[in-house]
């Protein structure tokens, strides 16, 4: 996405409202994950010295995004790790009769949060479905979602 923003913060009265962009679904989910961590700190100051495998599933693209972001947030809370790089290895979509299953697999890279090194912005309590939508247009993919702070 030459000269395109990976994500941007939109106006919201109480929480953090994000629009993530990508030329492909994997890039969209990578940028959404990066936006999650950017909400909490300046990711440019986070060294990608540790890595964590991330996997989530869902019944549609929105539930997949929700679960993906939840898993990334879990890595922060369970390991005190901020990530500066999120990589989607693959997204699998399978159909069995009229039901679809979406699976995303990836890796995130970061380091333990250190308040002397990393800026503490806001703490994300949870991912929400509020205002969540994923759309594809002529420019690529866009995801809109709200983080509860």
Secondary structure, 3 states (H helix, E strand, C coil): CCCCCCEEEECCCCCEEEEEEECCHHHHHHHHHHHHHHHHCCHHHCCCCEEEEEEEEECCHHHHHHHHHHHHHHHHHHHCEEEEEEEEEEEEEEEECCEEEEEEEEEEEEEECCCCCCCCCCCCCEECCCCCEEEEECCEEEEEEEEEC
